[in-house]
C-alpha cells in the first residue's frame, strides 16, 4: 500500500505523528512538497498532492492537508483508495489563519472511503463542523475527547491510537 502524507499549514515537525508514521512506513510513504508551507496557495498545494499521488494510494492528511485532499478528490473522483483525515479545519471559522486563502469547506460527498478523526476541542474546528462535514462526505467519524488540534502541540507525538485507526481503516479498504 502506498501512503501519501499531506501535512497542514507550516508542515509537520519531527515529533509529529505524520512525520513519525512516514518514517515507519519507509518507501511506501511519500510526502507532499508545496512551494511554501508558510504562505499556502491553494492551487500550489493541490498540485503538490497531485505530483505524488498514484492510483490506489491512501491519503493521510492533517489540518490544511485535509482541505487539500478533499479538493483533490473532487477533481479526481476515485483517484485514491481512501482518505484518512485528521483535524479537518473550518476555513470559515474565527480562528482560521487569515493569511490562508482559497481553501474552502467540502461541498460534495467523498468519492472514496473516508475516515475522519476530530477532537471535541479543536481550536480550528468546532465538533459540530466536524460532524456536519463527516455527514456530508459520507465519512466515518472518530471523536477524540479534548485532543486539541491532534498535533505535536496538543501532545499527540507518535499517536499509537491514531496509527491503529489508520491500520484498521486500510485493512477495511
Residue pairs with C-beta under 8 A, 6 or more apart in sequence:
1 28
1 56
1 57
1 58
1 81
1 170
2 28
2 29
2 30
2 54
2 56
2 57
2 58
3 21
3 22
3 25
3 28
3 29
3 30
3 57
3 58
3 59
3 60
4 29
4 30
4 31
4 32
4 49
4 52
4 53
4 57
4 58
4 59
4 60
4 80
5 12
5 18
5 21
5 22
5 29
5 30
5 31
5 32
5 60
5 61
5 65
6 31
6 32
6 49
6 59
6 60
6 61
6 62
6 65
6 66
6 68
6 69
7 16
7 18
7 31
7 32
7 37
7 61
7 62
7 63
7 64
7 65
8 61
8 62
8 63
8 64
8 65
8 66
8 87
8 89
9 37
9 38
9 40
9 63
9 64
9 97
9 100
10 37
10 38
11 37
12 18
12 19
12 62
12 151
12 152
13 19
13 152
15 152
15 157
16 62
16 151
16 152
16 156
17 152
17 156
17 157
17 158
17 159
17 162
17 163
18 31
18 60
18 62
20 157
20 158
21 29
21 60
21 158
21 163
21 166
22 29
22 31
29 60
30 52
31 52
32 45
32 48
32 49
32 51
32 52
32 65
32 68
33 48
33 51
33 52
34 40
34 41
34 44
34 45
34 47
34 48
35 41
35 44
35 48
36 44
39 99
40 64
40 100
40 103
41 102
42 68
42 71
42 101
42 102
42 103
43 102
45 64
45 65
45 68
45 103
46 68
46 71
46 72
46 75
48 68
49 59
49 68
49 69
49 72
50 72
50 76
53 59
53 72
53 76
53 79
53 80
55 79
55 80
56 80
56 81
57 80
57 81
58 80
58 81
58 82
58 83
58 84
58 169
58 170
58 173
59 69
59 72
59 73
59 80
59 82
59 83
59 84
59 85
60 84
60 86
60 166
61 68
61 69
61 83
61 84
61 85
61 86
62 86
62 87
62 150
62 151
63 86
63 87
63 88
63 89
63 124
63 149
63 151
64 89
64 100
64 103
66 85
66 86
66 87
66 88
66 89
67 88
67 89
67 91
67 103
67 104
67 105
67 106
68 103
69 83
69 85
70 83
70 85
70 88
70 106
70 110
70 137
71 103
71 104
71 106
72 79
73 79
73 80
73 83
73 110
73 111
73 112
74 106
74 107
74 108
74 111
77 111
78 111
78 112
79 111
79 112
80 112
81 112
81 113
81 170
81 173
82 112
82 113
82 114
82 115
82 169
82 170
82 173
83 110
83 112
83 113
83 114
83 115
84 114
84 115
84 117
84 165
84 166
84 169
84 170
85 114
85 115
85 116
85 117
85 139
86 116
86 117
86 150
86 162
87 117
87 118
87 119
87 122
87 124
87 125
87 149
87 150
87 151
88 116
88 118
88 125
88 129
88 130
88 133
89 96
89 122
89 124
89 125
90 96
90 105
90 124
90 125
90 126
90 129
91 100
91 103
91 104
91 105
92 105
93 124
93 125
93 126
93 129
95 123
95 124
96 124
105 133
106 133
106 136
106 137
107 136
108 136
109 136
109 137
109 138
110 137
110 138
110 139
113 139
113 169
113 172
113 173
114 134
114 137
114 138
114 139
114 140
115 139
115 140
115 141
115 142
115 165
115 166
115 169
116 130
116 133
116 134
116 137
116 139
116 140
116 141
116 142
117 141
117 142
117 144
117 150
117 162
117 165
118 125
118 127
118 130
118 131
118 134
118 141
118 142
118 143
118 144
119 127
119 143
119 144
119 145
119 146
119 147
119 148
119 149
119 150
119 154
120 127
120 143
120 144
120 145
120 146
120 147
121 127
121 146
121 147
121 148
122 130
122 147
122 148
122 149
122 150
123 148
123 149
124 149
127 143
130 141
130 143
131 141
133 139
134 140
134 141
142 165
144 150
147 154
147 156
148 154
148 155
150 156
150 159
150 162
156 162
